[in-house]
Amino acid sequence: MTYRTCVSLLFVTIFILSLLPAQENPDFFPFSVWYSGGKARAPMLSEITSDSKEEWRRDLEQIKSLGFNTVRTWVEWAACEPEPGKFNFENLRLLMDLAQEAGLRVFIQMYVDSAPDWVAQEFPHALFETQSGHKVYPQSAPGACTDNSDVREAVLNFYTEAAGVASGYPNFYGWDLWSEPHIINWAHLDYIPNVQYCFCPGTRARFRDWLKDKYGTIDELNRSWYRSFREWKEVNPPRFSTILSYTDYIDWKTFIYEKLVDDMKMRYDAVRKGDPDNVITAHAVFASLFQTPHSGAGATDDFMMAKPLDYYGVSLYPKHNHPNTHWSRVTVRTMMDFTRSANREKGGWYVGELQAGMGTIALLISDPVTADDHRIWIWSAIAKGARGINIYAYYPMSSGYEAGGYGLINLDGTLTERAINAGKIASIVDNNQDLFLSSLPVKAEIGIVYNPLSQIVGGMQRREYPRAHTNSLIGYFHTFSEHNVPVDFIHREHLERQDLSQYKLVIVPWPIMITREAADGLRAFVENGGYVLAEARIGWNDERGYASEIIPGLGLHEVFGVRENEVRMRDDVAIEIVNNNHPATSGLEVGDVLKGTFYAKSVVPLEGRTIDILARLEDGSPTLVSSRYGKGEAMLIGSYLGLANHPDPVPENEAFFMNLLKWANVERPFTTSHDGNSTSPVEVILQYNDTGYVLFVINHSETNEDVIVDLRVEKDGVYSLHDVINNGESVIESENNNLRIPTSIDAKHVQIIRIHK
């Protein structure tokens, strides 16, 4: 295929996709700072005094003068319903009125994790309960379990009441229903090992109902769990592991994922009763790629949690509380791109909380948050399609173990450099709302499969090697992001639904447990011309935790053309290239070594199948093979290259990963002079809209950089370039469907270039 043909096909594809139905663009970009009147930290509310009105007015006028267009306030159940059915929304009403005077929109965070004291008194049966039978008596937090209908009714009624109040104000914009969803929040029972929730009567009954929907009859449940229950009332969640089937544990953890989604949907519906129009969001503690289903407080799945909402989001605290745990550049990128990917069908995502100042937890203190940090974090999020930025918080925390931390200004009210800088960015966003709301990141042709089922292999034995699933995915993402290649994370459900038409290349890291439907989806994808790279032991276990008779499992041996021969556990796995005539190994030398880890697996071809052997293990047995299947091609690697590639990238692995683009005919919409430059990293992100492109150039390095971006364009001609931040104008003429854009960018700075013909 010629270069010109590739370009034409790319733009034909973009044109066709632009004709497909999409979520309507929002009409407002909220850029806020968290503030709820006075200096009380969230979720607490300040007591209203005779001085409150003037104090709050001064704060809100300063927030507006800095450049913010929105204030993010909060409503808390414990303070706002001190007695059953008696509501006190005076703090909200005063703030809404004063924000209206100041010209600020208002976004509301809902908090029900701290409950009024009457809740525990009236509903003692609904207290959270651990697997050991301990009841959790609230200390304001954590309230009681909404799996009990009486508590659930009280909580949802509170949402509806708050919605009725807020929606009456013309400056009200939207909701965040749930800050960092878990089964239980803000309660740390350190005296119970491996504490798990919730085993209260309501949750156990709800789990039984879920099982009835899944299995239909008690006999089907008994077959699946290898049990002999006589009645449904005998069924309970698993509290410990056995040597037998762990299907019960898979069901329990799957139920928790789905229960949290249903809980979100109920909150959404409760707000809609009182507010039929305004935007509704929520946000995770961090992207679910970094979570584990073994978490006792309940893990969430971002792809699932986004479904009942207008947008889902995430908290971003790259300098949370200790210099040794600051997020790396790749962690920040992963967090944002994963959240973007989970909201791909929504057309955007929200930064629910963005760290405003240094982090503190008890005696731990992070390094200072700087204006440079905010510049990189904020523009990176917007470049990746964020539709709202909410900085946490205006004042530092006034109490609790975070006291003194996370403030944009000082606790005495004096401004900081980062507050002034963040306000300037907010002003630029506010002045260019139409541009940022109408533009989307260019569509990726590479999908990396996120499949939390793979974290459950072994059940409660908890042999989920730390961060193996997480780091396996990041190992591939790291390479592509450093080379400025657009890439999505996709969910196992996309395989099950066979919803992969956007992608040419699908990568399946750490694939040791998948569903039969996902295996069928991979088969169909390759049959129809797709390219798949899968790692060792794909389909070893099915969704019940049962081993496959042949590995690759679930019939995938037919797709890959091989079956597993031997497998050994090793920390370091040397995979020697023996064939560099294949597109995936071109440029590598025979004898070059890829680095794997954890498993070293050899394979043998199926009878009658012809495969390409690309690399062998040290004993000479085949381990990296590729096979044609239908119209596509499937490649299998007998180890974990992604896991071995993070946090320390391996040059040979990275070269192989980049070769996968040639193998799968992936089209790059642009390249840059800094692709793969980890010493002086410059990130480039391209968005498209109805009139052209928006190019974000983000200099992560400590030095000024001269950068060249080569952008593929549909037609040659003269293109107008507008510097969005500095309001500069220039023109460049393309040649051979390539628009070469040279630029110079200061250290830790960002350029945003609007491009149209």
N, C-alpha and C positions, 0 to 999 in steps of 0.2 A: 504494500500500500504506500503510495507516494505521500510526501509531506503535505502537499496541497490538498490531497484527498482526505487526509486525516483532519486537517483544519476544517474543511467543508463539512465533514461528518460531525465534528464536534459542535459546530454552530447550528447545524440542522437539529441535532439532539437538544441543544439548549432551547432552540425555538419551539420544538414540539413540547418540551417540558413546560415552557412558559404558557402553553395553551391549556395545560391540565388544571383542574380545579385546585385552588389553594386557599388556606385560611386567609380571610380578609385582613389586610394590614391594620394594626391598631392606629388610632388617631393621635396618640400622645405617648411620649417617652418620659416616664417618671424618673427623675434623677434626684434622689432624696438623701437626707441624713436622718437617722433615727433620733426622735425627740418626742417626749410626751408631756412636756410641761415641768419645769423645775429640774432638779438634778437627780431624781430617783432613777435607779437603774432598772432596765427591763427585767422581769415583767412588773416590777413594783410601780405604784402610782404615787405621785406627790400629793400631800394633803393641800387642799385649796385654802389659802389664807387671804386676808385683805390685801396683801401685796402681790398675790399670784398674777393677777391680770396684767399689771405693768411689767412684772419680771418676765412673764411668758411673751408678752408683746415685744419686748426688747430682743429676746432670743430669736423669735420668729422673724423679726425685721432684719436681724443680722444674718440669719440663714438665707433669707431672700437676697440680701445685698451681696452675699458671697457669690451668688449665681445659681443656687439650687432652685428648682421649680416645684419641688414637692417636699413635704415633711412626712416621715413615716412614724406614726404614733402607734400605740398599742392599747388594747382593751383586755383586762384581766378578770377572770371569773371571780377569784377570791374577793377582790375589792368591789366588784360591780354587782354582785348579788349576795350581799351579806346575810340576808334571810331569804328563804325560799319564796320566789315570786316577787320579791321587792328589789327593784333594780335601781342602781345609781350610776348614771352615765354623765355626771356633771363634769368630770375631767374631760371627757370626749367632747361634750358640747362647748365648753369654754375653748378648747384648743381649736375646734372646727371654726368657731366664730373668729378667733384671732388670726388663724391661718388665712381665712377669707379676706380679712382686712389687709394682711400682708401680701396678698396675691399669690398664695401658695396652694397647690392641690394637696390632698391628704390621702395617704395610703395607710390602711389599718392592719396591724399584726394582731391576730387573735391568740390569746393564751388561756387554756383551760387545764394546763398541767399542774397549776397550783389551784386547789379547790377551796371554797368556803369551808369553814370548820363543821358546818352543819351536815355536810355530805357524808363524812365518816360516821357521824352520830345517827343519821337517818338510814344509811345503807351499809351497815357493818358487814353484811354478806358479800359486798362488792369490793372490799379491800383487795389490793393486789396480793397475790399469793405465790410464793416460790415453789420450786419442785420439792423442797424439803418440808413444805407445809407451813412455813413462816408467813404470817400476815404482816403487811407493811402498813403501819399506822402513820398517817400523814403528819408531816411537820410543815403544814401548808402544802408543799409538794410531797408526794406525787398525786394527790387526789385519790380517785377510785377508778375501777376498771369499767369502761363503757361497754364491755361485752354483756353487762347486766342491764336489762331493759330500763330499769328505773333511773339508773345513773345516765344511761345514754339519752333518755328523754330529757333529763334536766340539762345536759350539756348542749344538745341540739336546740332546745328551746332558747338557751342563752345566745347561741349564734343568731337565731332568727330575731330575737329582741334587739341585739346590737345592729343587725342589718337594717332593721326598721328605722333606727335612730340615724345612722350614718347616711343612708341613701336619701334622706331628706335635705341634705346640704348640697348646694350647687358645686362646691369645690371638692367634693369627695370623688376619688378616682377608683380605688380598688382595694382588694383584700389579699391577705396572706392567711390562709386558714390554719396553718400548722407549721410551727417553727421546729425543724429537725425531727420529723416523725419517728417515734419508737412506740413500743407497747407501753413503756414506762419511762418518764423523764425525771431528771434531777433528784434521783435517789440512789445512793451507792451503799449497798449492803455488803461491806467488805468482810463481814464475819461469816458469810455463806460462800463456800468455794463454788466457782463456776455457776453462779446464781442464774437461774432461768425463770422466765415469766411467760404466761400467767396461768396459774392452775386454780383460779377461783371458780366457783360454780358456773358463772356465766360463760367463761371462756371454754370450760369443758363441755358445756351444753352446745355452745356454738360450733365447737370442733366436731361433735357428734353429728350435728346437722350437715356440716360440710362433708363428712364421710358418707352420710346417707345419700347426698346428691352425687357423690363420686361413684359409690359402689352399688347403691340401690338396695341391696339386701345384706343382712348380717352374714349370710353364708359366703357372699363374695368377699366381704371384708376378711372373714376368717381365712379364706384361701390366700388372700394377698398377704396378710400379716402372719400367717402360720399360727393361728390362735383358735380357740374354741368357745367364743362368747355365745351365750344363749340369748341375751337381750342387749339392746343398744345402751341401756343405762350402765352396763358393765364396762363399757369402753371408756378409756381414759388416755390422755397423752402419755407418751413414754417418758419416764423419769431417769432411766439408766440404760446402759447398753447390755446386749447379750451376744453370744457367739452366733446366734441364728440370724434370721432375716432382720434387716433394719428398714424395711419398707415403712414401718410405722413412723420412724423418725423422719424419713423423706416426706411423708404425708404431713406430719406435724409442722415441719419447717415450710413446706409449700403453703399450708394453710395460713401460717403467720404472714407470709408475703401477701397472699390474696386478701386476708383479713384487713391488713393495713390499707390496702387500696379501697376496700369496701367502706372502711371507716372514713377515709378521705371523701368518698362519694357522698356519704351521709352528711358530712359537714357542708359539702358543696350545695346539696339540695336544701339544707336548712337555711343557708344564707340566701339562696335564690327565692325562698318564700318571702323574705323581707326586702330583697334587692334583686330585681329581675334583670338588671342591665350591666352593672359594673364588672370590671375584669376581676377574675378570681385566680389566685396563685397559691403556691406553698413552696417550701424549700427544704432540701435535705441538709443534714449535718456535714456531709461531704459526699462526693459522687459514690454511687453504690459499687462501682468497680473496686473501691478501697474498703468495702465492708465484707463481712463474712456471715453466712446464714447461721453459724453457730452462736452468734451473739445472743446473750440471754435477754437483752432489752428489746430484741427484735430488729432484724435487718430489713431494709427496704430495697426495692428494685426500681431504679429511676424510670425505666421504660414503662413499668406498670403504673407507678405512682402518677405519671404525667397524664394517663388516660382520662381520668374524670375532671381534669382541670383545664383552664384556658392556657396556662403556662406552669411549668414546674421550674424550680431553681435550685440553688445550692448556696451554702455558706462558704466564703473564701477567706481563710485566715492563714496566709502564707508565712507569717511570723507569729505563730500563735502564742507561745509562752516560753520557749527555750531556744537559744541559738543553735543547739545541736539538732533540733528538730525542725528548723526552718525548711520550707518546701523548696525543692530544686526547681529550676526552670522547667524541666520536663514534667514535674508533678503539677505545676500550675497549668501548663498546657493541657495535660491529660484531664485534669479536673474540669476545665472549661469545655474541651472538645467532647468529653463523655456526656456532660450535661446537655450540650448542644445536640448531640446525636440522639439522646433520649427524647428530645423535643422536636426532632426533625419534622414530624408530621404537623407540629403545631406552628412551625414557621418562626420560632424564637424561644428564648428562655430568659429567666430572671436571675440576677445576682441578688439573692435574698438578704445576705449580709456580706459586706466587704470590710475587712479590718481597717479601722480608722487610725489607730495608734498602737503603741507598743502593747504587747500582750502580757498579762500577769495571771498566774494561778498560784496563790499562796506566796511562797518565796521565789517562785520562778518568774523571771522577767526576760522577755525577748529583746533582741536588738531594736533600735528605734525604727518605726515606719517613717519613710521619707517621702518627699514630694516625687522623687524619681520612681519609688515603688508604686505610688498611686497612678502615675502616668502610664507605666507599663501595664499594671493590672487592669485599669479601667479601659484603656483603648484595646487591649487584647480581648477583653470580654465583648466589647462592642464589635470588634472585627469578626468575632466568632458568632455574631448574630444575637447578642443579648438585647432584650427589649425593655430592660429596666435595670437601674443601678441603685442600690440602697446601702449607704455607708453606715456601718455600726461602730460607734454611735457619736452623737454630737458631744456630749459631756463624757468624760471617763466614768467608769463604774464607781458609784459612791459607796458601795458596801459589798459584802460577800467576799469570797476568796479571790475574786477578780478585781478587788478594790484598787482604784488608781489606774486601771488599764483600759485600752480600747477606745480612747477618746480622740475626736478630731481636734477639739480645742482643749485648753487647760481647764481644770476643775474650778478655777477662780474666774473663768469666763474670758480670759485673754486668748487671742487668736494665735495660731501657729502657722508656719510656712506651708505645711501640708494642707491646712484648711483653706488657705488662700488659693493654693494651686488646684485643689480639688474643685473649688468653686469656679475657677476659670475653665476647667474642663467641662463642668456642668453647663456653663454658659455656652460653650461651643456646641455641645450636644443640643441644647435647647434651641439654638439658632439654626440648627441643621436637622431638625426632627424629621422632616419629610425625607431627606436623604437616607438617614439611618434606619427609618422604619420601612422604607421601600426596598432596601437592598438586602440580599441574602448571600451567604458564602457560596462560592461556586460548588456545584455538585461533585462529590467524590465518586470515583469509580472503583475504589478499594474499600472493602468492608472487613473489619476484624470482629469476630464473633464473641460476644459476651454471653456466657452461659453459667450462671451461678450454681446450676446442678452439679457441675464438675467439682465444686467445693465440698460436696456432701459425701463423696465416695468414702466408705467405711463407717458412715453414720456417726454415732456418738463417740466412737473411738477417738475422734478428734486428731486423726493423723493428717489433717490438712496442712501440709508443710507450709510454714508461714509465708504468706503472700505469693505462693506459687502461681495461683490463678491470676492474681493481680499483675505480678511482674511479667508473666508470660505474655499478656496482652500489651503491656507497656513496652516490652522489649521490641516489638514490631513498630508500635506507634512512635517510639523514640526515634527510630531511623527515619521514618517517613516525615515526621514533623521537623526534624533537623534539616531535611532536604527540601522543605517547603512543598511537600506533596500532599494535596488534599486527601484526607482519609476519614472514614466514619467508623464508629463502633456500631455494630448491629446486634440485635438480640437474637437469641436462639429462636424466638417466635417468628422472626422474619424467615428463617429456614422452614419452620413448620408451615407457615402460610404460603411459602414459595413466593415471597415478596422480595425478589432480588434483581429485578429488571434493571435497576440503576447501575449495577455493579458488573465489572468484568472479572475482578479478582476477589475471591473470598478466602480469608485466612482463618483457620480454626486452631487456635493455640489451646494447649492443656485440655484436650477433648475427651477426657476419660469417662465421662458419663453424659450421654445425650439421649434424647427421646427418639422413638422410632419415626415419628413424624419429621423430626429434624434430619434424620438420616435420609428419609425419602426426599426431603427438600434439597439436600446436597446432591443426591443422585440426579434429580430433575434439572438442577442448575447446570451440572456438567453435561448431561445429555443434550441440553439446549445450547451448548457452546460456551459455557462458563469455565473459568479456571479456578481450581481449588488447591490450596496448600494446607495439609493437615499434619499435626504433630503426632507423636507416638501414642499407640494404644487407643486410637479413636474408636469410640463405641465399646470400650472394654465392659462397661456396665450400662444397662438400660435404665430407664427412669424408675424402675422398682428396686435397683441395686442388685440385679441379677447379671451374672457374667454371660457374655456372648460365647457361643461355641467356637466361632472363628473370629480372629481379630486381624484387620479392622472388622468391627462388629456391626450387627444390624443390617447385614447384607452389603456393607460398604467394601468388603474385600473384592467384590465384582467391579466396583468403580475404580479402585486403585490397582487392580490386577495382581495383587499379592496377598499372602497371608503371613502372619507373624511366625517367625521361626523360634528365636530365643530372645529373652529380655533379661538384662542385668541392671542392677542399681549401681550407679557410679556418680561421683560428684563432678568429675570432668570427663567428657566424652569427646574423643577426637574423631572427626568425620572427614576423611580424606577424599578430595575431589579426584575422580578417575576419568571423567568425561567432561571436557569443556567445549564440546560442540553443540551443546544444548543452550538455548537462549538464557536459561536461568543460571548457567555456570560460565557463560562467555565472559572473557576478561579475567577470569580466575585461571590460575595455572594448575595443571595436573600436579598433584602433590600438595596443593594448598589445603589447609585444614580449617574447617568450620568448627565452632565450639558448641557442643551440646552439654546437657547436664541432666541428672536425675535418673534417666533410663537410657540404656544403650540397647537398641532393639534391631535385630536382623530380620530380614524377610526373604521369602522365596516366591517366585512367580507362580501364578496359577497355571495349571496345565492348559496349553494352547494359547496363552496370552504372551504378547510381545511387550516388553517394558524397556525403558531406558534406565540403565543403572548409572547414576550420576556420582555417587560417593559410597565409600565402604568404611566399615569399622576397622579397628586395628588388626583384627583377625582375618580381614579380607572379605567378610560377609557383607552383602548389600544392605544399605540402610537408607539411602536417599534415592528414590525411584520416581519415575513419571510414566504415566500410561494414558493413551488416548481412550476416551469413552464417549460414545455418541459423537456430538459435534465439538466437545470440549476436551479438557485434559485435567487429570488429577495427579497431584504430586504428594508423596508421603515421606516424612522425615522421621527416622526412628529414634528421636530424642527431642529435647526441648530447647530449640535455638532462641526463642524469645526470652525464656527464663534466664538463659546464659548471657543474654545481651543487655540485661538491666540489673543493677544500675550502671555497670561499666560496659559500654559498648565494645564489641569485638569487630575490628575492621573487616575481617573476612565475612563475618555474618552480615554486616551492613552492606557489603558489596553484593552478596547473594540476595538480600532483601530488595535492593534497588534493581537487580536484574529481573526480579519478578514482574516489574512493570513492562519490560520488553517481552517477556514470555507471554503475558496476558494482554498485550496490545493496549495497555493503559495510556490514555492521552493526557499529557500535562498541559494545562492551560497557560502556564508560564514557567520560566526558570529564572534563577538569579545567580549572580556572581558569588554569592555567599552560601549556596546550597551545600550542606554538609560541613560547614565551617563551625566547629564547636569551640574554637579558640576565640573567635570574634563573631559570635552568633548574631545574625540579623534575621528576624522572622518576617516573612512576607505573606500576607493573606489577601486573597482577591474576592471581592463581592461583585454581584451583577444586579442590574435593575433594568427597567424598561428602556432607559436611554443610554446605557453604557456600563461602566465599571467603577468600582471604588477600590483603590489599592492602599493597603495599610502596610507601612514599612516600619518595623519595630526593632530598634537597636538595643539588644540586651547586653551588649558589651560595654566595657569601661573606657573604650576609645572611640573617637570619631571614625566613621566608616564611609568609604566611597562604594556605592552599590550600583549595579546594573541589573535591571529587570527586563527580561525579554518576554513580552506579552503577545500571544497569538491573537490576531484580529481577523475578522471575517473578510474585510475588504481593505485594500490599501487606500491611503489618503492622508489628509492632514487631521490630526487629532488634537483636541483642546484638553489641556491639563490644568486643573484648578487645585491649588493648595488650600485645603479646607481649614487648616489651623491658622495659617498666616495670610490667607486671602491672596496668594500670588497666582499669576496666570502665565502659561507658556503654551507653545504649540510644537508638535513633533510630527514628522511625516513617517509613515510606516513604509517598509520595503519587504517584499516577498511575504506578505501576511504576518510580518513581525514588527511590533512596535517596541523599539529599544528605548528604555527610560533610564537615563543615568541620573543619579542623585547623590548628594552627600548629606549625612545625617549625624548629628551630635550624639555623644554617648548618652545612653539611657533616655533617648528621645524617640518621638514617634512622628512620622509623616503620614498624612492622609491625602491621597490624590484622587480627585474625581476626573474620570476620563470619558469623553464622548467625541464622536466623529464630527 
